[in-house]
Amino acid sequence: RIDTLLLTQQENVRYLAGYLSLLWISKFRPLLTVLPRDPSIAPTLILPSQEYGNAKTSWIEEIAFYRDQEDPIGTVANVLHKKGLKGKTVGIELSYGSRIGMAQVQWESLRRSFSGTFVDSALLLRQLRGIKSAREIAMLRHACEISCIGVEAGWRVLREGMSEKELAAVMISTMIQQ
Protein backbone atom coordinates (compact mmCIF):
# COMPACT_ATOMS: atom_id res chain seq x y z
CA ARG A 1 0.00 0.00 0.00
CA ILE A 2 3.03 2.28 -0.26
CA ASP A 3 3.11 4.50 -3.35
CA THR A 4 6.72 5.52 -2.94
CA LEU A 5 9.64 5.03 -0.62
CA LEU A 6 11.49 8.06 0.68
CA LEU A 7 14.86 6.73 1.72
CA THR A 8 16.80 8.85 4.19
CA GLN A 9 18.98 6.39 6.09
CA GLN A 10 22.46 5.68 4.75
CA GLU A 11 22.07 1.90 4.69
CA ASN A 12 18.88 2.09 2.65
CA VAL A 13 20.04 4.76 0.21
CA ARG A 14 23.31 2.95 -0.33
CA TYR A 15 21.72 -0.49 -0.75
CA LEU A 16 18.74 0.40 -2.93
CA ALA A 17 20.15 3.35 -4.87
CA GLY A 18 23.80 2.32 -4.93
CA TYR A 19 24.76 5.82 -3.83
CA LEU A 20 28.23 6.29 -2.30
CA SER A 21 29.35 9.37 -0.41
CA LEU A 22 31.53 10.54 2.45
CA LEU A 23 28.94 13.21 3.25
CA TRP A 24 26.94 10.83 5.46
CA ILE A 25 28.87 12.27 8.39
CA SER A 26 27.18 15.64 7.83
CA LYS A 27 24.26 16.40 10.12
CA PHE A 28 23.22 19.32 7.92
CA ARG A 29 22.78 17.92 4.41
CA PRO A 30 20.45 14.94 3.99
CA LEU A 31 21.01 12.57 1.08
CA LEU A 32 17.66 11.15 0.00
CA THR A 33 16.11 8.86 -2.58
CA VAL A 34 12.55 8.72 -3.89
CA LEU A 35 11.68 5.24 -5.20
CA PRO A 36 8.13 5.19 -6.63
CA ARG A 37 6.25 1.91 -6.76
CA ASP A 38 5.01 2.68 -10.27
CA PRO A 39 7.83 1.74 -12.69
CA SER A 40 6.71 4.46 -15.12
CA ILE A 41 7.72 7.11 -12.55
CA ALA A 42 11.48 7.63 -12.48
CA PRO A 43 13.29 7.37 -9.14
CA THR A 44 15.13 10.47 -7.95
CA LEU A 45 18.18 11.18 -5.82
CA ILE A 46 17.92 14.39 -3.79
CA LEU A 47 21.37 15.74 -2.98
CA PRO A 48 23.20 18.91 -1.99
CA SER A 49 24.88 20.47 -5.02
CA GLN A 50 28.36 19.70 -3.65
CA GLU A 51 27.55 16.01 -4.32
CA TYR A 52 27.36 16.62 -8.07
CA GLY A 53 30.32 14.36 -8.89
CA ASN A 54 29.22 11.58 -6.53
CA ALA A 55 25.79 11.41 -8.15
CA LYS A 56 27.34 9.19 -10.81
CA THR A 57 27.87 6.40 -8.24
CA SER A 58 24.15 5.59 -8.35
CA TRP A 59 22.17 3.82 -11.05
CA ILE A 60 19.51 6.53 -10.64
CA GLU A 61 19.68 9.08 -13.45
CA GLU A 62 17.24 11.72 -12.22
CA ILE A 63 18.82 13.97 -9.61
CA ALA A 64 17.38 16.96 -7.81
CA PHE A 65 20.06 19.16 -6.27
CA TYR A 66 19.51 21.66 -3.50
CA ARG A 67 21.92 24.42 -2.49
CA ASP A 68 24.50 23.26 0.04
CA GLN A 69 23.56 25.63 2.83
CA GLU A 70 19.81 25.63 2.25
CA ASP A 71 17.10 23.52 3.79
CA PRO A 72 16.31 20.68 1.35
CA ILE A 73 12.70 20.11 2.45
CA GLY A 74 11.24 22.35 -0.25
CA THR A 75 13.13 20.32 -2.85
CA VAL A 76 11.93 17.03 -1.34
CA ALA A 77 8.27 18.14 -1.27
CA ASN A 78 8.60 19.53 -4.80
CA VAL A 79 9.98 16.22 -6.13
CA LEU A 80 7.16 14.27 -4.49
CA HIS A 81 4.53 16.64 -5.91
CA LYS A 82 6.04 16.69 -9.44
CA LYS A 83 5.95 12.90 -9.51
CA GLY A 84 2.21 12.95 -8.89
CA LEU A 85 2.57 11.63 -5.37
CA LYS A 86 0.52 14.39 -3.76
CA GLY A 87 -2.02 12.81 -1.43
CA LYS A 88 -0.31 9.41 -1.76
CA THR A 89 1.29 7.09 0.81
CA VAL A 90 5.01 7.53 1.40
CA GLY A 91 7.04 4.89 3.22
CA ILE A 92 9.86 6.25 5.37
CA GLU A 93 12.12 4.82 8.09
CA LEU A 94 10.10 5.44 11.26
CA SER A 95 10.33 2.48 13.60
CA TYR A 96 12.65 0.35 15.67
CA GLY A 97 16.12 -0.10 14.24
CA SER A 98 15.99 2.89 11.93
CA ARG A 99 16.58 6.62 11.98
CA ILE A 100 15.25 9.33 9.73
CA GLY A 101 18.27 10.88 8.04
CA MET A 102 17.26 14.48 8.63
CA ALA A 103 16.84 16.85 11.55
CA GLN A 104 13.61 16.68 13.55
CA VAL A 105 12.69 20.20 12.44
CA GLN A 106 13.12 19.14 8.79
CA TRP A 107 10.92 16.07 9.32
CA GLU A 108 8.19 18.24 10.87
CA SER A 109 8.49 20.69 7.97
CA LEU A 110 8.18 17.87 5.43
CA ARG A 111 5.08 16.51 7.17
CA ARG A 112 3.50 19.99 7.02
CA SER A 113 4.48 20.78 3.41
CA PHE A 114 3.61 17.46 1.76
CA SER A 115 -0.05 16.58 1.43
CA GLY A 116 0.23 12.84 1.72
CA THR A 117 0.44 10.12 4.34
CA PHE A 118 3.72 8.95 5.82
CA VAL A 119 3.88 5.34 6.99
CA ASP A 120 6.64 3.25 8.47
CA SER A 121 8.66 1.25 5.95
CA ALA A 122 11.49 0.07 8.23
CA LEU A 123 10.44 -3.59 8.26
CA LEU A 124 9.87 -3.62 4.49
CA LEU A 125 13.31 -2.10 3.91
CA ARG A 126 15.01 -4.63 6.20
CA GLN A 127 13.26 -7.42 4.30
CA LEU A 128 14.34 -5.98 0.93
CA ARG A 129 17.94 -5.63 2.08
CA GLY A 130 17.84 -9.23 3.32
CA ILE A 131 17.25 -10.57 -0.19
CA LYS A 132 20.63 -11.35 -1.71
CA SER A 133 21.56 -11.98 -5.33
CA ALA A 134 24.15 -14.56 -6.33
CA ARG A 135 26.62 -11.70 -6.90
CA GLU A 136 26.02 -10.27 -3.41
CA ILE A 137 26.48 -13.69 -1.85
CA ALA A 138 29.78 -14.13 -3.71
CA MET A 139 30.94 -10.70 -2.56
CA LEU A 140 30.01 -11.47 1.06
CA ARG A 141 31.91 -14.78 0.90
CA HIS A 142 34.95 -12.99 -0.52
CA ALA A 143 34.78 -10.34 2.23
CA CYS A 144 34.65 -13.10 4.86
CA GLU A 145 37.68 -14.81 3.32
CA ILE A 146 39.61 -11.53 3.46
CA SER A 147 38.61 -11.03 7.09
CA CYS A 148 39.80 -14.54 7.99
CA ILE A 149 43.15 -13.95 6.27
CA GLY A 150 43.60 -10.73 8.27
CA VAL A 151 42.75 -12.36 11.61
CA GLU A 152 45.07 -15.29 10.88
CA ALA A 153 47.90 -12.87 10.07
CA GLY A 154 47.32 -11.20 13.42
CA TRP A 155 47.45 -14.47 15.33
CA ARG A 156 50.70 -15.40 13.59
CA VAL A 157 52.49 -12.26 14.84
CA LEU A 158 50.81 -12.03 18.25
CA ARG A 159 53.36 -11.90 21.05
CA GLU A 160 53.47 -11.06 24.72
CA GLY A 161 53.51 -7.31 25.31
CA MET A 162 51.92 -6.52 21.93
CA SER A 163 49.20 -3.87 22.21
CA GLU A 164 45.71 -4.30 20.80
CA LYS A 165 46.47 -1.37 18.52
CA GLU A 166 49.53 -3.13 17.06
CA LEU A 167 47.56 -6.36 16.58
CA ALA A 168 44.69 -4.49 14.91
CA ALA A 169 47.16 -2.71 12.60
CA VAL A 170 48.49 -6.05 11.33
CA MET A 171 45.00 -7.47 10.83
CA ILE A 172 43.61 -4.38 9.12
CA SER A 173 46.59 -3.78 6.87
CA THR A 174 46.48 -7.43 5.77
CA MET A 175 42.77 -7.11 4.98
CA ILE A 176 43.40 -3.93 2.99
CA GLN A 177 46.22 -5.62 1.06
CA GLN A 178 43.88 -8.51 0.23
C-alpha positions as CSV (number, residue, x, y, z in Angstrom):
1,R,0.0,0.0,0.0
2,I,3.0,2.3,-0.3
3,D,3.1,4.5,-3.4
4,T,6.7,5.5,-2.9
5,L,9.6,5.0,-0.6
6,L,11.5,8.1,0.7
7,L,14.9,6.7,1.7
8,T,16.8,8.9,4.2
9,Q,19.0,6.4,6.1
10,Q,22.5,5.7,4.8
11,E,22.1,1.9,4.7
12,N,18.9,2.1,2.6
13,V,20.0,4.8,0.2
14,R,23.3,2.9,-0.3
15,Y,21.7,-0.5,-0.8
16,L,18.7,0.4,-2.9
17,A,20.1,3.4,-4.9
18,G,23.8,2.3,-4.9
19,Y,24.8,5.8,-3.8
20,L,28.2,6.3,-2.3
21,S,29.3,9.4,-0.4
22,L,31.5,10.5,2.4
23,L,28.9,13.2,3.3
24,W,26.9,10.8,5.5
25,I,28.9,12.3,8.4
26,S,27.2,15.6,7.8
27,K,24.3,16.4,10.1
28,F,23.2,19.3,7.9
29,R,22.8,17.9,4.4
30,P,20.5,14.9,4.0
31,L,21.0,12.6,1.1
32,L,17.7,11.1,0.0
33,T,16.1,8.9,-2.6
34,V,12.6,8.7,-3.9
35,L,11.7,5.2,-5.2
36,P,8.1,5.2,-6.6
37,R,6.2,1.9,-6.8
38,D,5.0,2.7,-10.3
39,P,7.8,1.7,-12.7
40,S,6.7,4.5,-15.1
41,I,7.7,7.1,-12.6
42,A,11.5,7.6,-12.5
43,P,13.3,7.4,-9.1
44,T,15.1,10.5,-8.0
45,L,18.2,11.2,-5.8
46,I,17.9,14.4,-3.8
47,L,21.4,15.7,-3.0
48,P,23.2,18.9,-2.0
49,S,24.9,20.5,-5.0
50,Q,28.4,19.7,-3.7
51,E,27.5,16.0,-4.3
52,Y,27.4,16.6,-8.1
53,G,30.3,14.4,-8.9
54,N,29.2,11.6,-6.5
55,A,25.8,11.4,-8.2
56,K,27.3,9.2,-10.8
57,T,27.9,6.4,-8.2
58,S,24.2,5.6,-8.3
59,W,22.2,3.8,-11.0
60,I,19.5,6.5,-10.6
61,E,19.7,9.1,-13.5
62,E,17.2,11.7,-12.2
63,I,18.8,14.0,-9.6
64,A,17.4,17.0,-7.8
65,F,20.1,19.2,-6.3
66,Y,19.5,21.7,-3.5
67,R,21.9,24.4,-2.5
68,D,24.5,23.3,0.0
69,Q,23.6,25.6,2.8
70,E,19.8,25.6,2.2
71,D,17.1,23.5,3.8
72,P,16.3,20.7,1.4
73,I,12.7,20.1,2.4
74,G,11.2,22.4,-0.2
75,T,13.1,20.3,-2.9
76,V,11.9,17.0,-1.3
77,A,8.3,18.1,-1.3
78,N,8.6,19.5,-4.8
79,V,10.0,16.2,-6.1
80,L,7.2,14.3,-4.5
81,H,4.5,16.6,-5.9
82,K,6.0,16.7,-9.4
83,K,6.0,12.9,-9.5
84,G,2.2,12.9,-8.9
85,L,2.6,11.6,-5.4
86,K,0.5,14.4,-3.8
87,G,-2.0,12.8,-1.4
88,K,-0.3,9.4,-1.8
89,T,1.3,7.1,0.8
90,V,5.0,7.5,1.4
91,G,7.0,4.9,3.2
92,I,9.9,6.3,5.4
93,E,12.1,4.8,8.1
94,L,10.1,5.4,11.3
95,S,10.3,2.5,13.6
96,Y,12.6,0.3,15.7
97,G,16.1,-0.1,14.2
98,S,16.0,2.9,11.9
99,R,16.6,6.6,12.0
100,I,15.2,9.3,9.7
101,G,18.3,10.9,8.0
102,M,17.3,14.5,8.6
103,A,16.8,16.9,11.5
104,Q,13.6,16.7,13.5
105,V,12.7,20.2,12.4
106,Q,13.1,19.1,8.8
107,W,10.9,16.1,9.3
108,E,8.2,18.2,10.9
109,S,8.5,20.7,8.0
110,L,8.2,17.9,5.4
111,R,5.1,16.5,7.2
112,R,3.5,20.0,7.0
113,S,4.5,20.8,3.4
114,F,3.6,17.5,1.8
115,S,-0.1,16.6,1.4
116,G,0.2,12.8,1.7
117,T,0.4,10.1,4.3
118,F,3.7,8.9,5.8
119,V,3.9,5.3,7.0
120,D,6.6,3.2,8.5
121,S,8.7,1.2,5.9
122,A,11.5,0.1,8.2
123,L,10.4,-3.6,8.3
124,L,9.9,-3.6,4.5
125,L,13.3,-2.1,3.9
126,R,15.0,-4.6,6.2
127,Q,13.3,-7.4,4.3
128,L,14.3,-6.0,0.9
129,R,17.9,-5.6,2.1
130,G,17.8,-9.2,3.3
131,I,17.2,-10.6,-0.2
132,K,20.6,-11.3,-1.7
133,S,21.6,-12.0,-5.3
134,A,24.1,-14.6,-6.3
135,R,26.6,-11.7,-6.9
136,E,26.0,-10.3,-3.4
137,I,26.5,-13.7,-1.8
138,A,29.8,-14.1,-3.7
139,M,30.9,-10.7,-2.6
140,L,30.0,-11.5,1.1
141,R,31.9,-14.8,0.9
142,H,35.0,-13.0,-0.5
143,A,34.8,-10.3,2.2
144,C,34.6,-13.1,4.9
145,E,37.7,-14.8,3.3
146,I,39.6,-11.5,3.5
147,S,38.6,-11.0,7.1
148,C,39.8,-14.5,8.0
149,I,43.2,-13.9,6.3
150,G,43.6,-10.7,8.3
151,V,42.8,-12.4,11.6
152,E,45.1,-15.3,10.9
153,A,47.9,-12.9,10.1
154,G,47.3,-11.2,13.4
155,W,47.4,-14.5,15.3
156,R,50.7,-15.4,13.6
157,V,52.5,-12.3,14.8
158,L,50.8,-12.0,18.3
159,R,53.4,-11.9,21.0
160,E,53.5,-11.1,24.7
161,G,53.5,-7.3,25.3
162,M,51.9,-6.5,21.9
163,S,49.2,-3.9,22.2
164,E,45.7,-4.3,20.8
165,K,46.5,-1.4,18.5
166,E,49.5,-3.1,17.1
167,L,47.6,-6.4,16.6
168,A,44.7,-4.5,14.9
169,A,47.2,-2.7,12.6
170,V,48.5,-6.1,11.3
171,M,45.0,-7.5,10.8
172,I,43.6,-4.4,9.1
173,S,46.6,-3.8,6.9
174,T,46.5,-7.4,5.8
175,M,42.8,-7.1,5.0
176,I,43.4,-3.9,3.0
177,Q,46.2,-5.6,1.1
178,Q,43.9,-8.5,0.2
